[in-house]
Amino acid sequence: MATLSLTDTDLRLREAVIRQLDWDPEVDSSAIGVTAKSGVVTLTGFIDSYSGKLAAERAAKRVHGVRAVANDIDVRLRLERTDADIAADLVRALELRIGIPDTVQAVVHRGYVTLTGKVSWIAQKRNAEKAVAHVRGVHGVFNHLDVVPDETHRDVRRRIAEALHMHADLDARHISVAITGDVVVLTGTVGSWLQRDAAERAAGDAPGIRWVDNRITIEPPARQEELDIP
């Protein structure tokens, strides 16, 4: 039988993630397990909502030294709901979220939601997923929305570069931006997963962009062994 060898850095990273989960008000970490190996964090156990599962993943990504997250948390509801009840709440959630067009459709099967239709902005695609993720009873979301930009915008590359450099959570000095049609390609390095996600969101908010190809790699700063939590 192979023996799992954990370094002191792995153990400190695990403890840092556990503390971050405990401190996050969106996460009930009482039944969540954490393992860490070479910068890869695996979350196991269960939680009572899909939004809580996503919040646990976001919390783990905020920890310095995390390079990848495997989110194997199961969603277990205290009281199961029917697909019909969930579907009714999905409609209301999409209607109440500002900026989501009525071209977005949601189908639910055994608690899993599939989003289909067309939107004009990547931000609309993200917002639709956020809206349904918080519906009670949802176990997971498959976002198959197509982004179809409604017009061509000028100086998109410059606008994205400016947005990256103005972002408070992002050090964009080592990020390069390339535009191919309506696709943005991001390359370079950042110091944390949080910065990588921030760069992708900033690029996706630009007009006329259908998809962001995020090739940014994570290179934690020196003295990463201290594992400070922001």
N, C-alpha and C positions, 0 to 999 in steps of 0.2 A: 504494500500500500504506500502510495506517495505521501510524503510529509510536507505540509504547507509551512514554508519558512517565512516568517514575518520579521521585518527589520524594525528597529526602533522608530524609524520614520513612518512605516506603515501603521504602527500602533498609535503614534501621536496623531496621524491623520485621522484614524478611526475615532479617537477620542474627540478631536476637533469637530468632526461631523456630528457626532452624538450631541455635543454641547450646542451646536448650531440648531439642530432639530429641536432640542429641548427649549431653546430660547425663542423659536419662531411661533408667534401666536396663531398662525394658520395651520399648524401641524400638531396632531395628537400623536406623540412619539412613543406612547406607552407600549405599543405592540410592534414597533419597528426595530428590525435588527440591522446592524451595519458591519460590513467587512471592508477592508482596504488592502490593496496590494499594488505596489508600483504606480501609485497615482490613480488607480481604478477603484472606484467605490461602488459597492453593491448594496442596494437597499432591499430588505426582505421583510416578511411579516404581513400585517394587514392594517387597514385604516377604513374609516366609515364613509369616505366620500372620494370621488375622483379628483375634485379640486384639491383635497388634502394630499392626495398622492402626488399631484403636480407640484404643490407647494413644498413637499418634502424633497423633491428633485431639485427645485430651485434653491432650497436652503443648502443642500449638499454642494451645489455648483458654486456657491458663494465662498466656500472655504478655500483658502490658498493651498495649492498643491494638488487639488483635484483636477485630473486631466480627462476623466471620462466617468460617467455614471450609468450603472445598470439598474434600472428601476423595476424590481420584481415584486413590488408591494401589491398585494391583492386588495381589492375594494370589497368589503363585507358590510352590508347595511344592517343596522339594528332592526329595521323593519322593511322588508322587501316591498317594492312597488310594481304595479303592472306597467307594461309598455304603453298602454293607453293613457295612464296617468302621467307618465314621463313625457309622452308626445304632446299632451296638452300644455304642459309646463314649458316644453321646448319652444312652442309657438309663441307663448307670451314672452319668453326670455329673448327671442330674436326680435320681436316687435319692440320691446322696451330698450334694446341696445341701439343707441344713436349711430346712424351711418351704415347700417346693414341693409342692403337692398332686398326687395321682396323676391328677387331671383334665387335667393338661398332657400334650399329645402333640406329638411332633416328627416331621416328615417331611423327608427329605434327598433332593435331586435335583441331581446334578452338583456336589456340595459345598455347595449352598445349602440352609439349614435353614429350615423354616417351622414356627413354634410355633402351635398352636391349642388351644382348650379354655377353661375358666373358672377364674379365681382370685378371691379375696376382697379382696386388697390390691394397690395399685399396686406396692408393694415386692416382692411375689411375682412380678409380671410382669417387673420389672427383674432380679430374681435368677435367674429361669429363663433369660433371655437371656444373663446373665453366665456361667451354668453351661455353656451350649452353645458360647459364643463361644470358650472356651479349648480345645475339642476339636480335636485335630490333624486337619487336612484340611478344616476348615470355611472356605468362601470368603466367606460372608455369612449374615446372619440376618434373616428376616422375622418380626417379632413380632406375631402376630394374636390374642394372648390377650385374652379379654374379662374386664374387671374387673367383677364383680358383688358389691357389698358385701352382706354377710350380715345386717346389721342397721343401724338408724339410731342414730347417736350424738349426744349433746347437746354443745353448746358447741364444735362443731368449729372454727368461725371463731376463737374465742379460743385454742384449743389450737394452731392453725396459727400465729397471730400470735406466741404465746409461743415456739414452736419456731424461728421465723424470727429472733427477737431473741436467742435463746440460742445460735444457730449461730456457731461461732468464725470461720468463713470468710466471714461475711456481715454487711454493714452494711445493716440492714433499715429504716433510718429513713425511706426514701423509697419503701417498698413498701406497697401497699394490697391487702387480701384481701377478696374477695367470694365468697359461697357461693350457688349456685343448684342446689337439690336435692343431687345427689351430685357436682357439678362445682365446682372451685375456679377462680376467675379472679384471676390476679395481675397487677397493673399497677404502674407507677412506673418508677424508674430505679436502676441499680446501676453500679459503676465498671468491672466486668470480666465476661467471659463465665463465668468461674469462679463468681462470685457469682450470676449468673443461674441457672446449673445447680444451685447449692446451694439456692437458694430453691425451685426446682421439686421437688427431691428432698425437702426438708423438708415441703413442702405435701403431696406424694404419700404421705408416710409416715403421714398422719393417718388414723384409722379412718373407714370409711364413705364414702371418696372414690373415685370411679370414674375421674376424669380431671382433669388439671390443664391449664387454658388459660393458658399463660404468655405474657403480653403485656408483660413487662418489657423495657425498652429499655436499651441499654448506652451510657452517657455517660462515657467515660474522664475521669479527673480532669485538672485543669489541669497544664501542664508535662508532658503525655503524651509529648512528644518524647524524653524521657529513656529511656523504654521499659525501666524497671527490671524485672528478672525476679524473681518471688517465690522 
